[in-house]
Amino acid sequence: MEILSDKKINLLYVGENKGVEEQFQNCSTKVDFHQVKNSVLAIKWLEENEGVDAILCEKQIQGQTGIYFHKVLRKRLANNESIPFILIYN
């Protein structure tokens, strides 16, 4: 994976795939990588931290699907600026 920006990206990953985690750890100079295992922890993290550039989410996470989490997240963050949401299939 290659990142072509000078700006360090603040990325929240919702899931448990070790391969995804390892790929982003190799890019630690370009990515602030934060991982949570489910949607409850993701919302808590988003409420406590500012400036996330994107959310990377597995299709199936603990307790619900990534698609459902996306819908919930959009309703909760309706007043905030849109955060890119990338759904991945394992």
Secondary structure, DSSP 8 states (H G I E B T S, - for coil): -----SS-EEEEEES--HHHHHHHHTTTTTEEEEEESBHHHHHHHHHH-----EEEEESEEBTEEHHHHHHHHHHHTTTS----EEEE--
